[in-house]
Amino acid sequence: MRTIIFVILMLLPQVIYAQDWEERQLFNESASADKLRIISSTDSALFAPIIDNFVSKNPGVSVEYLVTGTADIDRIFRESPDAFDLVISSAMDLQLKIVNDGLARPITNVSHPPWAQWRESLFAFTSEPAAIVINRDAFAGHPVPKTRQELIEAMRSRPATFRARVGTYDIRQSGLGYLFATQDARASETYWRLMEVMGALDVRLYCCSGDMIDDLSNGTIAVAYNVLGSYAAARVESKDVLEIIHPSDFPTTMMRTALVPRDAPHSQPAAAFVRHLIALQSGADNEVFPLPPLNSQLNDDERATIALEPALMTYLDALKRSRFLAEWEDAVIQK
């Protein structure tokens, strides 16, 4: 038995490095000092300017930036909590639970609003509304929906246009999708009617915002629901094709968060990176920080509709999650 355990421990780092990442990028490879390993759900195209700015100010630090889905981040990190220096994710509930489980390292004396941090260990650095993003061609000559109810009416009135051309998250696989879904369901019963209509139209299910926006841009789908508007806004080449709609009935706004693991190999430069994130977002330099900062145009009610608080973990309870997913499958996967 001891031999088996020893072999597993020896092979574990190899398993981590063999992970099939969505993206893997190295920054400042020639640095001879610390190498930060960041696991993140944010596409490298959006995060590269932030890292480039950090290494320019910290030339002795290199960065390995690893991108995967929000649910995978939580799983991979929990399997190897000492393998990463920073965990960055849009799934606020999963991040909060990591802190609650004692797996994050506090960073003291950080000047940051109380509503944008949790236990001095989890720090928000963006404020991003979930959006309805449409391909304009599908709505030519028709009203553009401004609310979820109007989207329902548009799909019901023209089912041939929208059949198999509506996309949203597969919340069984996407941590962010699950977070958005549970928050929408808490806010209004309209969410369940919307899911039933989408299900009847053979909705396409996605892991992430980027894939939905790809299919919106090429016309595969006409509508993406609960997509991150920041990803759509970043597609300069699609600005005349796509339209971003922030539903006026109720906002669902998440905050992207970062934490330093309790057992991070390079905790000091990792903490410096968190401070760097906070400083950059407050400066709102779009070239260096291309994500929506906390000090955006949202008002106080909208800026943190999903608050960093223990209630976030309600739907992570195994029984509640199982019931919610069963109800979602009944609505969306109609047989």
GILINBEL-V955890 format. One record per residue. N is the residue number from 1. RES is the residue in one letter. SS is DSSP state (helix for helix, strand for strand, loop for the rest). PSI is psi in whole degrees, 0 to 359 (NA if undefined). D_FIRST is the distance of its C-alpha to the first C-alpha in whole Angstrom. Layout:
# GILINBEL-V955890
N:RES:SS:PSI:D_FIRST  N:RES:SS:PSI:D_FIRST
This chain:
# GILINBEL-V955890
1:M:loop:317:0  2:R:helix:322:4  3:T:helix:317:5  4:I:helix:315:5  5:I:helix:318:6  6:F:helix:317:9  7:V:helix:318:10  8:I:helix:315:11  9:L:helix:325:13  10:M:helix:326:14  11:L:helix:342:16  12:L:helix:313:17  13:P:helix:326:20  14:Q:helix:323:21  15:V:helix:318:20  16:I:helix:314:23  17:Y:helix:338:25  18:A:loop:358:25  19:Q:loop:138:26  20:D:loop:87:30  21:W:loop:148:32  22:E:loop:321:35  23:E:strand:147:37  24:R:strand:123:36  25:Q:strand:140:38  26:L:strand:140:38  27:F:strand:135:41  28:N:loop:51:42  29:E:loop:333:40  30:S:loop:350:42  31:A:loop:137:41  32:S:loop:356:39  33:A:loop:246:38  34:D:strand:145:36  35:K:strand:109:34  36:L:strand:133:34  37:R:strand:116:32  38:I:strand:125:34  39:I:strand:129:32  40:S:strand:156:35  41:S:loop:358:37  42:T:loop:129:40  43:D:loop:141:42  44:S:helix:331:42  45:A:helix:326:46  46:L:helix:332:46  47:F:helix:342:44  48:A:helix:316:45  49:P:helix:326:48  50:I:helix:316:46  51:I:helix:318:44  52:D:helix:318:46  53:N:helix:322:48  54:F:helix:311:45  55:V:helix:334:45  56:S:helix:331:48  57:K:helix:345:48  58:N:loop:72:45  59:P:loop:344:45  60:G:loop:359:42  61:V:strand:132:40  62:S:strand:160:39  63:V:strand:130:37  64:E:strand:117:35  65:Y:strand:119:36  66:L:strand:125:34  67:V:strand:132:35  68:T:loop:179:33  69:G:loop:161:34  70:T:helix:318:34  71:A:helix:322:32  72:D:helix:324:29  73:I:helix:311:30  74:D:helix:316:29  75:R:helix:311:25  76:I:helix:316:25  77:F:helix:315:25  78:R:helix:332:23  79:E:helix:330:20  80:S:loop:72:21  81:P:loop:349:24  82:D:loop:13:24  83:A:loop:352:25  84:F:loop:152:28  85:D:loop:336:31  86:L:strand:141:33  87:V:strand:120:33  88:I:strand:124:36  89:S:strand:154:37  90:S:loop:353:40  91:A:loop:87:38  92:M:helix:323:39  93:D:helix:317:37  94:L:helix:323:33  95:Q:helix:317:34  96:L:helix:322:36  97:K:helix:325:32  98:I:helix:315:30  99:V:helix:315:33  100:N:helix:329:33  101:D:loop:5:29  102:G:loop:24:29  103:L:loop:8:28  104:A:strand:155:31  105:R:loop:127:33  106:P:loop:147:37  107:I:loop:111:39  108:T:loop:164:42  109:N:loop:41:46  110:V:loop:124:46  111:S:loop:102:50  112:H:loop:143:49  113:P:loop:142:50  114:P:helix:324:48  115:W:helix:348:48  116:A:helix:16:46  117:Q:strand:164:43  118:W:strand:120:41  119:R:loop:32:40  120:E:loop:25:41  121:S:loop:337:37  122:L:strand:125:38  123:F:strand:124:41  124:A:strand:143:44  125:F:loop:3:46  126:T:loop:163:47  127:S:loop:108:49  128:E:strand:115:49  129:P:strand:142:51  130:A:strand:143:49  131:A:strand:159:52  132:I:strand:123:54  133:V:strand:132:54  134:I:strand:154:57  135:N:strand:119:58  136:R:helix:328:62  137:D:helix:326:63  138:A:helix:345:62  139:F:helix:12:64  140:A:loop:123:67  141:G:loop:5:70  142:H:loop:154:68  143:P:loop:141:67  144:V:loop:125:64  145:P:loop:137:62  146:K:loop:350:61  147:T:loop:169:59  148:R:helix:322:57  149:Q:helix:320:60  150:E:helix:327:62  151:L:helix:318:59  152:I:helix:312:58  153:E:helix:322:62  154:A:helix:318:62  155:M:helix:323:59  156:R:helix:326:61  157:S:helix:337:64  158:R:loop:64:63  159:P:helix:327:60  160:A:helix:327:61  161:T:helix:327:61  162:F:helix:354:57  163:R:loop:124:55  164:A:loop:20:52  165:R:loop:25:53  166:V:strand:136:52  167:G:strand:148:48  168:T:strand:178:46  169:Y:strand:145:42  170:D:loop:100:40  171:I:loop:351:39  172:R:loop:338:35  173:Q:loop:334:34  174:S:loop:120:36  175:G:helix:318:36  176:L:helix:318:39  177:G:helix:319:41  178:Y:helix:318:39  179:L:helix:311:40  180:F:helix:317:44  181:A:helix:313:44  182:T:helix:322:43  183:Q:helix:320:46  184:D:helix:316:48  185:A:helix:325:48  186:R:helix:329:48  187:A:helix:324:51  188:S:loop:145:53  189:E:loop:345:53  190:T:helix:329:55  191:Y:helix:315:51  192:W:helix:324:50  193:R:helix:320:54  194:L:helix:317:53  195:M:helix:322:50  196:E:helix:319:51  197:V:helix:316:54  198:M:helix:318:52  199:G:helix:319:50  200:A:helix:339:53  201:L:loop:17:53  202:D:loop:56:50  203:V:loop:144:49  204:R:strand:136:46  205:L:strand:137:43  206:Y:strand:158:42  207:C:loop:331:39  208:C:loop:163:41  209:S:helix:318:44  210:G:helix:317:45  211:D:helix:321:44  212:M:helix:318:47  213:I:helix:325:49  214:D:helix:312:49  215:D:helix:332:50  216:L:helix:316:53  217:S:helix:323:54  218:N:loop:2:55  219:G:loop:4:56  220:T:loop:318:53  221:I:loop:159:53  222:A:loop:336:56  223:V:strand:138:54  224:A:strand:128:51  225:Y:strand:134:50  226:N:strand:28:48  227:V:strand:156:48  228:L:strand:116:48  229:G:helix:333:51  230:S:helix:326:50  231:Y:helix:319:49  232:A:helix:319:52  233:A:helix:332:54  234:A:loop:344:52  235:R:loop:82:53  236:V:helix:323:57  237:E:helix:346:57  238:S:helix:12:57  239:K:loop:333:59  240:D:loop:352:62  241:V:loop:322:60  242:L:strand:150:58  243:E:strand:131:59  244:I:strand:127:57  245:I:strand:124:58  246:H:loop:107:56  247:P:loop:134:57  248:S:loop:349:60  249:D:loop:313:59  250:F:loop:141:56  251:P:loop:148:54  252:T:loop:104:50  253:T:strand:125:49  254:M:strand:161:46  255:M:loop:126:45  256:R:loop:136:42  257:T:strand:158:40  258:A:strand:146:38  259:L:strand:155:35  260:V:loop:120:33  261:P:strand:149:30  262:R:loop:321:29  263:D:loop:29:26  264:A:loop:132:29  265:P:loop:330:29  266:H:loop:69:32  267:S:helix:326:34  268:Q:helix:308:37  269:P:helix:333:38  270:A:helix:317:37  271:A:helix:324:39  272:A:helix:325:42  273:F:helix:320:41  274:V:helix:315:41  275:R:helix:323:44  276:H:helix:316:46  277:L:helix:313:45  278:I:helix:319:47  279:A:helix:318:50  280:L:helix:316:50  281:Q:helix:330:50  282:S:helix:337:53  283:G:helix:337:55  284:A:loop:42:55  285:D:loop:108:56  286:N:loop:333:55  287:E:loop:325:55  288:V:loop:328:52  289:F:loop:86:50  290:P:loop:5:51  291:L:loop:158:49  292:P:loop:119:51  293:P:loop:172:51  294:L:loop:325:51  295:N:loop:52:55  296:S:loop:192:56  297:Q:loop:357:59  298:L:loop:147:57  299:N:loop:178:59  300:D:loop:326:57  301:D:loop:330:56  302:E:loop:336:55  303:R:loop:334:53  304:A:loop:58:50  305:T:loop:333:50  306:I:loop:102:46  307:A:loop:150:46  308:L:loop:92:43  309:E:loop:161:42  310:P:helix:332:40  311:A:helix:339:42  312:L:helix:331:40  313:M:helix:1:37  314:T:helix:311:38  315:Y:helix:6:38  316:L:helix:347:34  317:D:loop:132:33  318:A:helix:317:32  319:L:helix:315:34  320:K:helix:320:37  321:R:helix:316:36  322:S:helix:317:35  323:R:helix:319:39  324:F:helix:315:40  325:L:helix:323:38  326:A:helix:318:40  327:E:helix:320:43  328:W:helix:317:43  329:E:helix:321:42  330:D:helix:323:45  331:A:helix:318:47  332:V:helix:320:46  333:I:loop:79:45  334:Q:loop:128:48  335:K:loop:NA:47
